[in-house]
Amino acid sequence: MLTWSTMRWLLAILIVVPVCGCTGANENTGGDGERHQAKTLPLNELVLDENGVDYAGGDRTDWKKFQVPRTGPVVVEVTVDDPSATIIVGLYNATGRLLKEGSNRFSEDRSQLRVEANVPAGTCFVQIFARASSDNTIYSVRAALGGPGGEYIPPPE
């Protein structure tokens, strides 16, 4: 007969170790699944992420970082290859505080996602996140300075 203490221990193992053989949400992230692993994103350059995000495949989250030379507005654009995938984009400051978040979930054009915010000079981070287990897409991302002294990217028409 199992004691209560043994049953709790077995239950804890079942919760921590997946029995289904499923891939963890960021098990195959490609080295950019956490903020401290963010890949460098040059300002004003459209960068294709050929691996994209694939929740079921173990790459739910990608992080990018870029340097902002002055305090002011920044525009981050993400274009997804599969508009049926729901993607969330977060813009963070150097200490990890969320400045702005957006999603293509309710957009008319689900292939385009745009986040704009005033940011401090220094390092900024972008988190690109697949919302649901069926979300899987390659994407392109660009960060640009907005307003005076920067390249302002007008919203898509």
Chimera marker file (.cmm) of the C-alpha trace (Angstrom):
<marker_set name="trace">
<marker id="1" x="0.000" y="0.000" z="0.000" r="1" g="1" b="0" radius="0.5"/>
<marker id="2" x="1.258" y="3.447" z="-0.928" r="1" g="1" b="0" radius="0.5"/>
<marker id="3" x="1.510" y="6.043" z="1.761" r="1" g="1" b="0" radius="0.5"/>
<marker id="4" x="0.226" y="9.575" z="1.259" r="1" g="1" b="0" radius="0.5"/>
<marker id="5" x="3.786" y="10.869" z="1.214" r="1" g="1" b="0" radius="0.5"/>
<marker id="6" x="4.780" y="8.412" z="-1.549" r="1" g="1" b="0" radius="0.5"/>
<marker id="7" x="1.717" y="9.293" z="-3.616" r="1" g="1" b="0" radius="0.5"/>
<marker id="8" x="2.528" y="13.013" z="-3.376" r="1" g="1" b="0" radius="0.5"/>
<marker id="9" x="6.090" y="12.313" z="-4.486" r="1" g="1" b="0" radius="0.5"/>
<marker id="10" x="4.875" y="10.269" z="-7.499" r="1" g="1" b="0" radius="0.5"/>
<marker id="11" x="2.381" y="12.980" z="-8.405" r="1" g="1" b="0" radius="0.5"/>
<marker id="12" x="5.147" y="15.599" z="-8.270" r="1" g="1" b="0" radius="0.5"/>
<marker id="13" x="7.240" y="13.518" z="-10.695" r="1" g="1" b="0" radius="0.5"/>
<marker id="14" x="4.314" y="13.208" z="-13.106" r="1" g="1" b="0" radius="0.5"/>
<marker id="15" x="3.806" y="16.962" z="-13.065" r="1" g="1" b="0" radius="0.5"/>
<marker id="16" x="7.488" y="17.781" z="-13.617" r="1" g="1" b="0" radius="0.5"/>
<marker id="17" x="8.311" y="15.037" z="-16.166" r="1" g="1" b="0" radius="0.5"/>
<marker id="18" x="5.993" y="14.883" z="-19.178" r="1" g="1" b="0" radius="0.5"/>
<marker id="19" x="4.829" y="11.336" z="-19.759" r="1" g="1" b="0" radius="0.5"/>
<marker id="20" x="3.468" y="12.009" z="-23.254" r="1" g="1" b="0" radius="0.5"/>
<marker id="21" x="6.880" y="12.478" z="-24.861" r="1" g="1" b="0" radius="0.5"/>
<marker id="22" x="5.785" y="15.987" z="-25.896" r="1" g="1" b="0" radius="0.5"/>
<marker id="23" x="8.338" y="18.639" z="-26.708" r="1" g="1" b="0" radius="0.5"/>
<marker id="24" x="8.627" y="21.422" z="-24.146" r="1" g="1" b="0" radius="0.5"/>
<marker id="25" x="7.560" y="24.903" z="-25.252" r="1" g="1" b="0" radius="0.5"/>
<marker id="26" x="11.176" y="26.098" z="-25.641" r="1" g="1" b="0" radius="0.5"/>
<marker id="27" x="13.094" y="22.818" z="-25.765" r="1" g="1" b="0" radius="0.5"/>
<marker id="28" x="14.292" y="23.438" z="-29.353" r="1" g="1" b="0" radius="0.5"/>
<marker id="29" x="14.584" y="27.198" z="-29.219" r="1" g="1" b="0" radius="0.5"/>
<marker id="30" x="17.808" y="27.565" z="-31.193" r="1" g="1" b="0" radius="0.5"/>
<marker id="31" x="19.556" y="29.542" z="-28.468" r="1" g="1" b="0" radius="0.5"/>
<marker id="32" x="17.277" y="32.592" z="-28.319" r="1" g="1" b="0" radius="0.5"/>
<marker id="33" x="14.457" y="31.374" z="-26.084" r="1" g="1" b="0" radius="0.5"/>
<marker id="34" x="15.304" y="33.640" z="-23.146" r="1" g="1" b="0" radius="0.5"/>
<marker id="35" x="16.037" y="37.356" z="-22.909" r="1" g="1" b="0" radius="0.5"/>
<marker id="36" x="19.697" y="36.900" z="-21.942" r="1" g="1" b="0" radius="0.5"/>
<marker id="37" x="20.136" y="34.822" z="-25.152" r="1" g="1" b="0" radius="0.5"/>
<marker id="38" x="18.654" y="37.475" z="-27.472" r="1" g="1" b="0" radius="0.5"/>
<marker id="39" x="20.055" y="37.641" z="-31.021" r="1" g="1" b="0" radius="0.5"/>
<marker id="40" x="21.251" y="41.039" z="-32.254" r="1" g="1" b="0" radius="0.5"/>
<marker id="41" x="18.842" y="42.881" z="-34.528" r="1" g="1" b="0" radius="0.5"/>
<marker id="42" x="20.447" y="45.737" z="-36.509" r="1" g="1" b="0" radius="0.5"/>
<marker id="43" x="18.373" y="48.928" z="-36.609" r="1" g="1" b="0" radius="0.5"/>
<marker id="44" x="16.519" y="49.629" z="-39.854" r="1" g="1" b="0" radius="0.5"/>
<marker id="45" x="17.213" y="46.187" z="-41.328" r="1" g="1" b="0" radius="0.5"/>
<marker id="46" x="14.561" y="43.640" z="-42.169" r="1" g="1" b="0" radius="0.5"/>
<marker id="47" x="15.811" y="40.327" z="-40.763" r="1" g="1" b="0" radius="0.5"/>
<marker id="48" x="14.343" y="36.954" z="-41.715" r="1" g="1" b="0" radius="0.5"/>
<marker id="49" x="14.209" y="34.318" z="-38.973" r="1" g="1" b="0" radius="0.5"/>
<marker id="50" x="14.151" y="31.105" z="-41.014" r="1" g="1" b="0" radius="0.5"/>
<marker id="51" x="13.447" y="28.996" z="-37.937" r="1" g="1" b="0" radius="0.5"/>
<marker id="52" x="10.605" y="31.241" z="-36.847" r="1" g="1" b="0" radius="0.5"/>
<marker id="53" x="8.483" y="30.114" z="-33.933" r="1" g="1" b="0" radius="0.5"/>
<marker id="54" x="6.946" y="26.671" z="-33.624" r="1" g="1" b="0" radius="0.5"/>
<marker id="55" x="5.112" y="26.087" z="-30.367" r="1" g="1" b="0" radius="0.5"/>
<marker id="56" x="4.553" y="22.327" z="-30.854" r="1" g="1" b="0" radius="0.5"/>
<marker id="57" x="8.093" y="21.906" z="-32.176" r="1" g="1" b="0" radius="0.5"/>
<marker id="58" x="9.626" y="23.344" z="-29.016" r="1" g="1" b="0" radius="0.5"/>
<marker id="59" x="10.459" y="26.881" z="-30.211" r="1" g="1" b="0" radius="0.5"/>
<marker id="60" x="7.678" y="29.000" z="-28.744" r="1" g="1" b="0" radius="0.5"/>
<marker id="61" x="9.707" y="32.126" z="-27.964" r="1" g="1" b="0" radius="0.5"/>
<marker id="62" x="12.408" y="34.117" z="-29.771" r="1" g="1" b="0" radius="0.5"/>
<marker id="63" x="14.227" y="37.126" z="-28.336" r="1" g="1" b="0" radius="0.5"/>
<marker id="64" x="15.997" y="39.864" z="-30.316" r="1" g="1" b="0" radius="0.5"/>
<marker id="65" x="17.929" y="42.896" z="-29.039" r="1" g="1" b="0" radius="0.5"/>
<marker id="66" x="18.903" y="46.196" z="-30.584" r="1" g="1" b="0" radius="0.5"/>
<marker id="67" x="20.681" y="49.373" z="-29.541" r="1" g="1" b="0" radius="0.5"/>
<marker id="68" x="18.823" y="52.687" z="-29.432" r="1" g="1" b="0" radius="0.5"/>
<marker id="69" x="21.190" y="55.693" z="-29.685" r="1" g="1" b="0" radius="0.5"/>
<marker id="70" x="18.695" y="58.188" z="-28.210" r="1" g="1" b="0" radius="0.5"/>
<marker id="71" x="15.549" y="58.259" z="-26.137" r="1" g="1" b="0" radius="0.5"/>
<marker id="72" x="12.482" y="58.463" z="-28.339" r="1" g="1" b="0" radius="0.5"/>
<marker id="73" x="10.003" y="56.540" z="-30.475" r="1" g="1" b="0" radius="0.5"/>
<marker id="74" x="10.808" y="53.102" z="-31.856" r="1" g="1" b="0" radius="0.5"/>
<marker id="75" x="8.800" y="51.049" z="-34.334" r="1" g="1" b="0" radius="0.5"/>
<marker id="76" x="9.002" y="47.244" z="-34.440" r="1" g="1" b="0" radius="0.5"/>
<marker id="77" x="7.390" y="45.449" z="-37.361" r="1" g="1" b="0" radius="0.5"/>
<marker id="78" x="6.920" y="41.701" z="-37.699" r="1" g="1" b="0" radius="0.5"/>
<marker id="79" x="5.641" y="40.014" z="-40.836" r="1" g="1" b="0" radius="0.5"/>
<marker id="80" x="4.643" y="36.362" z="-40.540" r="1" g="1" b="0" radius="0.5"/>
<marker id="81" x="4.587" y="33.861" z="-43.401" r="1" g="1" b="0" radius="0.5"/>
<marker id="82" x="1.550" y="32.044" z="-41.999" r="1" g="1" b="0" radius="0.5"/>
<marker id="83" x="-1.171" y="34.560" z="-41.087" r="1" g="1" b="0" radius="0.5"/>
<marker id="84" x="-3.192" y="31.849" z="-39.334" r="1" g="1" b="0" radius="0.5"/>
<marker id="85" x="-0.523" y="31.714" z="-36.591" r="1" g="1" b="0" radius="0.5"/>
<marker id="86" x="-1.243" y="33.996" z="-33.651" r="1" g="1" b="0" radius="0.5"/>
<marker id="87" x="1.910" y="35.848" z="-32.687" r="1" g="1" b="0" radius="0.5"/>
<marker id="88" x="2.488" y="38.181" z="-29.753" r="1" g="1" b="0" radius="0.5"/>
<marker id="89" x="5.298" y="40.750" z="-29.866" r="1" g="1" b="0" radius="0.5"/>
<marker id="90" x="6.605" y="42.494" z="-26.758" r="1" g="1" b="0" radius="0.5"/>
<marker id="91" x="9.001" y="45.436" z="-26.627" r="1" g="1" b="0" radius="0.5"/>
<marker id="92" x="11.097" y="45.574" z="-23.444" r="1" g="1" b="0" radius="0.5"/>
<marker id="93" x="13.664" y="47.968" z="-22.005" r="1" g="1" b="0" radius="0.5"/>
<marker id="94" x="17.167" y="46.944" z="-20.852" r="1" g="1" b="0" radius="0.5"/>
<marker id="95" x="15.955" y="45.804" z="-17.433" r="1" g="1" b="0" radius="0.5"/>
<marker id="96" x="13.185" y="43.621" z="-18.848" r="1" g="1" b="0" radius="0.5"/>
<marker id="97" x="10.236" y="45.937" z="-18.210" r="1" g="1" b="0" radius="0.5"/>
<marker id="98" x="7.505" y="45.539" z="-20.803" r="1" g="1" b="0" radius="0.5"/>
<marker id="99" x="7.049" y="48.814" z="-22.691" r="1" g="1" b="0" radius="0.5"/>
<marker id="100" x="4.472" y="47.742" z="-25.270" r="1" g="1" b="0" radius="0.5"/>
<marker id="101" x="2.859" y="44.548" z="-26.510" r="1" g="1" b="0" radius="0.5"/>
<marker id="102" x="0.855" y="43.716" z="-29.606" r="1" g="1" b="0" radius="0.5"/>
<marker id="103" x="-0.693" y="40.736" z="-31.348" r="1" g="1" b="0" radius="0.5"/>
<marker id="104" x="-1.935" y="39.901" z="-34.813" r="1" g="1" b="0" radius="0.5"/>
<marker id="105" x="-4.860" y="38.008" z="-33.265" r="1" g="1" b="0" radius="0.5"/>
<marker id="106" x="-7.572" y="40.541" z="-34.125" r="1" g="1" b="0" radius="0.5"/>
<marker id="107" x="-5.841" y="42.366" z="-36.989" r="1" g="1" b="0" radius="0.5"/>
<marker id="108" x="-7.476" y="42.711" z="-40.360" r="1" g="1" b="0" radius="0.5"/>
<marker id="109" x="-4.150" y="41.774" z="-42.004" r="1" g="1" b="0" radius="0.5"/>
<marker id="110" x="-2.875" y="39.013" z="-39.731" r="1" g="1" b="0" radius="0.5"/>
<marker id="111" x="0.423" y="38.792" z="-41.603" r="1" g="1" b="0" radius="0.5"/>
<marker id="112" x="1.521" y="42.227" z="-40.279" r="1" g="1" b="0" radius="0.5"/>
<marker id="113" x="2.161" y="43.236" z="-36.693" r="1" g="1" b="0" radius="0.5"/>
<marker id="114" x="3.421" y="46.634" z="-35.544" r="1" g="1" b="0" radius="0.5"/>
<marker id="115" x="4.437" y="47.838" z="-32.082" r="1" g="1" b="0" radius="0.5"/>
<marker id="116" x="5.388" y="51.480" z="-31.390" r="1" g="1" b="0" radius="0.5"/>
<marker id="117" x="6.664" y="52.921" z="-28.127" r="1" g="1" b="0" radius="0.5"/>
<marker id="118" x="8.884" y="55.608" z="-26.661" r="1" g="1" b="0" radius="0.5"/>
<marker id="119" x="12.007" y="53.912" z="-25.357" r="1" g="1" b="0" radius="0.5"/>
<marker id="120" x="15.064" y="55.018" z="-23.414" r="1" g="1" b="0" radius="0.5"/>
<marker id="121" x="18.488" y="55.099" z="-25.052" r="1" g="1" b="0" radius="0.5"/>
<marker id="122" x="20.365" y="51.823" z="-24.689" r="1" g="1" b="0" radius="0.5"/>
<marker id="123" x="19.452" y="48.197" z="-25.252" r="1" g="1" b="0" radius="0.5"/>
<marker id="124" x="15.896" y="47.197" z="-26.117" r="1" g="1" b="0" radius="0.5"/>
<marker id="125" x="14.542" y="43.681" z="-26.445" r="1" g="1" b="0" radius="0.5"/>
<marker id="126" x="11.844" y="42.213" z="-28.652" r="1" g="1" b="0" radius="0.5"/>
<marker id="127" x="10.061" y="39.002" z="-27.684" r="1" g="1" b="0" radius="0.5"/>
<marker id="128" x="8.285" y="37.100" z="-30.461" r="1" g="1" b="0" radius="0.5"/>
<marker id="129" x="5.965" y="34.521" z="-28.995" r="1" g="1" b="0" radius="0.5"/>
<marker id="130" x="3.702" y="31.832" z="-30.489" r="1" g="1" b="0" radius="0.5"/>
<marker id="131" x="0.405" y="31.985" z="-28.576" r="1" g="1" b="0" radius="0.5"/>
<marker id="132" x="-1.111" y="28.506" z="-29.086" r="1" g="1" b="0" radius="0.5"/>
<marker id="133" x="0.208" y="24.993" z="-29.608" r="1" g="1" b="0" radius="0.5"/>
<marker id="134" x="-0.827" y="25.046" z="-33.279" r="1" g="1" b="0" radius="0.5"/>
<marker id="135" x="1.098" y="28.266" z="-34.038" r="1" g="1" b="0" radius="0.5"/>
<marker id="136" x="4.081" y="27.759" z="-36.339" r="1" g="1" b="0" radius="0.5"/>
<marker id="137" x="5.506" y="30.385" z="-38.702" r="1" g="1" b="0" radius="0.5"/>
<marker id="138" x="8.632" y="31.887" z="-40.182" r="1" g="1" b="0" radius="0.5"/>
<marker id="139" x="8.787" y="35.669" z="-39.786" r="1" g="1" b="0" radius="0.5"/>
<marker id="140" x="10.720" y="38.820" z="-40.648" r="1" g="1" b="0" radius="0.5"/>
<marker id="141" x="11.351" y="41.524" z="-38.072" r="1" g="1" b="0" radius="0.5"/>
<marker id="142" x="12.592" y="45.113" z="-38.253" r="1" g="1" b="0" radius="0.5"/>
<marker id="143" x="13.228" y="47.737" z="-35.586" r="1" g="1" b="0" radius="0.5"/>
<marker id="144" x="13.587" y="51.394" z="-36.551" r="1" g="1" b="0" radius="0.5"/>
<marker id="145" x="13.811" y="54.758" z="-34.871" r="1" g="1" b="0" radius="0.5"/>
<marker id="146" x="10.731" y="56.898" z="-35.329" r="1" g="1" b="0" radius="0.5"/>
<marker id="147" x="10.202" y="60.628" z="-35.286" r="1" g="1" b="0" radius="0.5"/>
<marker id="148" x="12.852" y="63.360" z="-35.701" r="1" g="1" b="0" radius="0.5"/>
<marker id="149" x="16.314" y="62.002" z="-36.460" r="1" g="1" b="0" radius="0.5"/>
<marker id="150" x="15.117" y="58.501" z="-37.281" r="1" g="1" b="0" radius="0.5"/>
<marker id="151" x="13.538" y="56.618" z="-40.110" r="1" g="1" b="0" radius="0.5"/>
<marker id="152" x="9.821" y="56.669" z="-39.467" r="1" g="1" b="0" radius="0.5"/>
<marker id="153" x="8.023" y="53.688" z="-40.934" r="1" g="1" b="0" radius="0.5"/>
<marker id="154" x="4.442" y="54.614" z="-41.794" r="1" g="1" b="0" radius="0.5"/>
<marker id="155" x="1.710" y="52.123" z="-40.867" r="1" g="1" b="0" radius="0.5"/>
<marker id="156" x="0.652" y="49.757" z="-43.671" r="1" g="1" b="0" radius="0.5"/>
<marker id="157" x="-2.293" y="51.031" z="-45.718" r="1" g="1" b="0" radius="0.5"/>
<link id1="1" id2="2" r="1" g="1" b="0" radius="0.2"/>
<link id1="2" id2="3" r="1" g="1" b="0" radius="0.2"/>
<link id1="3" id2="4" r="1" g="1" b="0" radius="0.2"/>
<link id1="4" id2="5" r="1" g="1" b="0" radius="0.2"/>
<link id1="5" id2="6" r="1" g="1" b="0" radius="0.2"/>
<link id1="6" id2="7" r="1" g="1" b="0" radius="0.2"/>
<link id1="7" id2="8" r="1" g="1" b="0" radius="0.2"/>
<link id1="8" id2="9" r="1" g="1" b="0" radius="0.2"/>
<link id1="9" id2="10" r="1" g="1" b="0" radius="0.2"/>
<link id1="10" id2="11" r="1" g="1" b="0" radius="0.2"/>
<link id1="11" id2="12" r="1" g="1" b="0" radius="0.2"/>
<link id1="12" id2="13" r="1" g="1" b="0" radius="0.2"/>
<link id1="13" id2="14" r="1" g="1" b="0" radius="0.2"/>
<link id1="14" id2="15" r="1" g="1" b="0" radius="0.2"/>
<link id1="15" id2="16" r="1" g="1" b="0" radius="0.2"/>
<link id1="16" id2="17" r="1" g="1" b="0" radius="0.2"/>
<link id1="17" id2="18" r="1" g="1" b="0" radius="0.2"/>
<link id1="18" id2="19" r="1" g="1" b="0" radius="0.2"/>
<link id1="19" id2="20" r="1" g="1" b="0" radius="0.2"/>
<link id1="20" id2="21" r="1" g="1" b="0" radius="0.2"/>
<link id1="21" id2="22" r="1" g="1" b="0" radius="0.2"/>
<link id1="22" id2="23" r="1" g="1" b="0" radius="0.2"/>
<link id1="23" id2="24" r="1" g="1" b="0" radius="0.2"/>
<link id1="24" id2="25" r="1" g="1" b="0" radius="0.2"/>
<link id1="25" id2="26" r="1" g="1" b="0" radius="0.2"/>
<link id1="26" id2="27" r="1" g="1" b="0" radius="0.2"/>
<link id1="27" id2="28" r="1" g="1" b="0" radius="0.2"/>
<link id1="28" id2="29" r="1" g="1" b="0" radius="0.2"/>
<link id1="29" id2="30" r="1" g="1" b="0" radius="0.2"/>
<link id1="30" id2="31" r="1" g="1" b="0" radius="0.2"/>
<link id1="31" id2="32" r="1" g="1" b="0" radius="0.2"/>
<link id1="32" id2="33" r="1" g="1" b="0" radius="0.2"/>
<link id1="33" id2="34" r="1" g="1" b="0" radius="0.2"/>
<link id1="34" id2="35" r="1" g="1" b="0" radius="0.2"/>
<link id1="35" id2="36" r="1" g="1" b="0" radius="0.2"/>
<link id1="36" id2="37" r="1" g="1" b="0" radius="0.2"/>
<link id1="37" id2="38" r="1" g="1" b="0" radius="0.2"/>
<link id1="38" id2="39" r="1" g="1" b="0" radius="0.2"/>
<link id1="39" id2="40" r="1" g="1" b="0" radius="0.2"/>
<link id1="40" id2="41" r="1" g="1" b="0" radius="0.2"/>
<link id1="41" id2="42" r="1" g="1" b="0" radius="0.2"/>
<link id1="42" id2="43" r="1" g="1" b="0" radius="0.2"/>
<link id1="43" id2="44" r="1" g="1" b="0" radius="0.2"/>
<link id1="44" id2="45" r="1" g="1" b="0" radius="0.2"/>
<link id1="45" id2="46" r="1" g="1" b="0" radius="0.2"/>
<link id1="46" id2="47" r="1" g="1" b="0" radius="0.2"/>
<link id1="47" id2="48" r="1" g="1" b="0" radius="0.2"/>
<link id1="48" id2="49" r="1" g="1" b="0" radius="0.2"/>
<link id1="49" id2="50" r="1" g="1" b="0" radius="0.2"/>
<link id1="50" id2="51" r="1" g="1" b="0" radius="0.2"/>
<link id1="51" id2="52" r="1" g="1" b="0" radius="0.2"/>
<link id1="52" id2="53" r="1" g="1" b="0" radius="0.2"/>
<link id1="53" id2="54" r="1" g="1" b="0" radius="0.2"/>
<link id1="54" id2="55" r="1" g="1" b="0" radius="0.2"/>
<link id1="55" id2="56" r="1" g="1" b="0" radius="0.2"/>
<link id1="56" id2="57" r="1" g="1" b="0" radius="0.2"/>
<link id1="57" id2="58" r="1" g="1" b="0" radius="0.2"/>
<link id1="58" id2="59" r="1" g="1" b="0" radius="0.2"/>
<link id1="59" id2="60" r="1" g="1" b="0" radius="0.2"/>
<link id1="60" id2="61" r="1" g="1" b="0" radius="0.2"/>
<link id1="61" id2="62" r="1" g="1" b="0" radius="0.2"/>
<link id1="62" id2="63" r="1" g="1" b="0" radius="0.2"/>
<link id1="63" id2="64" r="1" g="1" b="0" radius="0.2"/>
<link id1="64" id2="65" r="1" g="1" b="0" radius="0.2"/>
<link id1="65" id2="66" r="1" g="1" b="0" radius="0.2"/>
<link id1="66" id2="67" r="1" g="1" b="0" radius="0.2"/>
<link id1="67" id2="68" r="1" g="1" b="0" radius="0.2"/>
<link id1="68" id2="69" r="1" g="1" b="0" radius="0.2"/>
<link id1="69" id2="70" r="1" g="1" b="0" radius="0.2"/>
<link id1="70" id2="71" r="1" g="1" b="0" radius="0.2"/>
<link id1="71" id2="72" r="1" g="1" b="0" radius="0.2"/>
<link id1="72" id2="73" r="1" g="1" b="0" radius="0.2"/>
<link id1="73" id2="74" r="1" g="1" b="0" radius="0.2"/>
<link id1="74" id2="75" r="1" g="1" b="0" radius="0.2"/>
<link id1="75" id2="76" r="1" g="1" b="0" radius="0.2"/>
<link id1="76" id2="77" r="1" g="1" b="0" radius="0.2"/>
<link id1="77" id2="78" r="1" g="1" b="0" radius="0.2"/>
<link id1="78" id2="79" r="1" g="1" b="0" radius="0.2"/>
<link id1="79" id2="80" r="1" g="1" b="0" radius="0.2"/>
<link id1="80" id2="81" r="1" g="1" b="0" radius="0.2"/>
<link id1="81" id2="82" r="1" g="1" b="0" radius="0.2"/>
<link id1="82" id2="83" r="1" g="1" b="0" radius="0.2"/>
<link id1="83" id2="84" r="1" g="1" b="0" radius="0.2"/>
<link id1="84" id2="85" r="1" g="1" b="0" radius="0.2"/>
<link id1="85" id2="86" r="1" g="1" b="0" radius="0.2"/>
<link id1="86" id2="87" r="1" g="1" b="0" radius="0.2"/>
<link id1="87" id2="88" r="1" g="1" b="0" radius="0.2"/>
<link id1="88" id2="89" r="1" g="1" b="0" radius="0.2"/>
<link id1="89" id2="90" r="1" g="1" b="0" radius="0.2"/>
<link id1="90" id2="91" r="1" g="1" b="0" radius="0.2"/>
<link id1="91" id2="92" r="1" g="1" b="0" radius="0.2"/>
<link id1="92" id2="93" r="1" g="1" b="0" radius="0.2"/>
<link id1="93" id2="94" r="1" g="1" b="0" radius="0.2"/>
<link id1="94" id2="95" r="1" g="1" b="0" radius="0.2"/>
<link id1="95" id2="96" r="1" g="1" b="0" radius="0.2"/>
<link id1="96" id2="97" r="1" g="1" b="0" radius="0.2"/>
<link id1="97" id2="98" r="1" g="1" b="0" radius="0.2"/>
<link id1="98" id2="99" r="1" g="1" b="0" radius="0.2"/>
<link id1="99" id2="100" r="1" g="1" b="0" radius="0.2"/>
<link id1="100" id2="101" r="1" g="1" b="0" radius="0.2"/>
<link id1="101" id2="102" r="1" g="1" b="0" radius="0.2"/>
<link id1="102" id2="103" r="1" g="1" b="0" radius="0.2"/>
<link id1="103" id2="104" r="1" g="1" b="0" radius="0.2"/>
<link id1="104" id2="105" r="1" g="1" b="0" radius="0.2"/>
<link id1="105" id2="106" r="1" g="1" b="0" radius="0.2"/>
<link id1="106" id2="107" r="1" g="1" b="0" radius="0.2"/>
<link id1="107" id2="108" r="1" g="1" b="0" radius="0.2"/>
<link id1="108" id2="109" r="1" g="1" b="0" radius="0.2"/>
<link id1="109" id2="110" r="1" g="1" b="0" radius="0.2"/>
<link id1="110" id2="111" r="1" g="1" b="0" radius="0.2"/>
<link id1="111" id2="112" r="1" g="1" b="0" radius="0.2"/>
<link id1="112" id2="113" r="1" g="1" b="0" radius="0.2"/>
<link id1="113" id2="114" r="1" g="1" b="0" radius="0.2"/>
<link id1="114" id2="115" r="1" g="1" b="0" radius="0.2"/>
<link id1="115" id2="116" r="1" g="1" b="0" radius="0.2"/>
<link id1="116" id2="117" r="1" g="1" b="0" radius="0.2"/>
<link id1="117" id2="118" r="1" g="1" b="0" radius="0.2"/>
<link id1="118" id2="119" r="1" g="1" b="0" radius="0.2"/>
<link id1="119" id2="120" r="1" g="1" b="0" radius="0.2"/>
<link id1="120" id2="121" r="1" g="1" b="0" radius="0.2"/>
<link id1="121" id2="122" r="1" g="1" b="0" radius="0.2"/>
<link id1="122" id2="123" r="1" g="1" b="0" radius="0.2"/>
<link id1="123" id2="124" r="1" g="1" b="0" radius="0.2"/>
<link id1="124" id2="125" r="1" g="1" b="0" radius="0.2"/>
<link id1="125" id2="126" r="1" g="1" b="0" radius="0.2"/>
<link id1="126" id2="127" r="1" g="1" b="0" radius="0.2"/>
<link id1="127" id2="128" r="1" g="1" b="0" radius="0.2"/>
<link id1="128" id2="129" r="1" g="1" b="0" radius="0.2"/>
<link id1="129" id2="130" r="1" g="1" b="0" radius="0.2"/>
<link id1="130" id2="131" r="1" g="1" b="0" radius="0.2"/>
<link id1="131" id2="132" r="1" g="1" b="0" radius="0.2"/>
<link id1="132" id2="133" r="1" g="1" b="0" radius="0.2"/>
<link id1="133" id2="134" r="1" g="1" b="0" radius="0.2"/>
<link id1="134" id2="135" r="1" g="1" b="0" radius="0.2"/>
<link id1="135" id2="136" r="1" g="1" b="0" radius="0.2"/>
<link id1="136" id2="137" r="1" g="1" b="0" radius="0.2"/>
<link id1="137" id2="138" r="1" g="1" b="0" radius="0.2"/>
<link id1="138" id2="139" r="1" g="1" b="0" radius="0.2"/>
<link id1="139" id2="140" r="1" g="1" b="0" radius="0.2"/>
<link id1="140" id2="141" r="1" g="1" b="0" radius="0.2"/>
<link id1="141" id2="142" r="1" g="1" b="0" radius="0.2"/>
<link id1="142" id2="143" r="1" g="1" b="0" radius="0.2"/>
<link id1="143" id2="144" r="1" g="1" b="0" radius="0.2"/>
<link id1="144" id2="145" r="1" g="1" b="0" radius="0.2"/>
<link id1="145" id2="146" r="1" g="1" b="0" radius="0.2"/>
<link id1="146" id2="147" r="1" g="1" b="0" radius="0.2"/>
<link id1="147" id2="148" r="1" g="1" b="0" radius="0.2"/>
<link id1="148" id2="149" r="1" g="1" b="0" radius="0.2"/>
<link id1="149" id2="150" r="1" g="1" b="0" radius="0.2"/>
<link id1="150" id2="151" r="1" g="1" b="0" radius="0.2"/>
<link id1="151" id2="152" r="1" g="1" b="0" radius="0.2"/>
<link id1="152" id2="153" r="1" g="1" b="0" radius="0.2"/>
<link id1="153" id2="154" r="1" g="1" b="0" radius="0.2"/>
<link id1="154" id2="155" r="1" g="1" b="0" radius="0.2"/>
<link id1="155" id2="156" r="1" g="1" b="0" radius="0.2"/>
<link id1="156" id2="157" r="1" g="1" b="0" radius="0.2"/>
</marker_set>
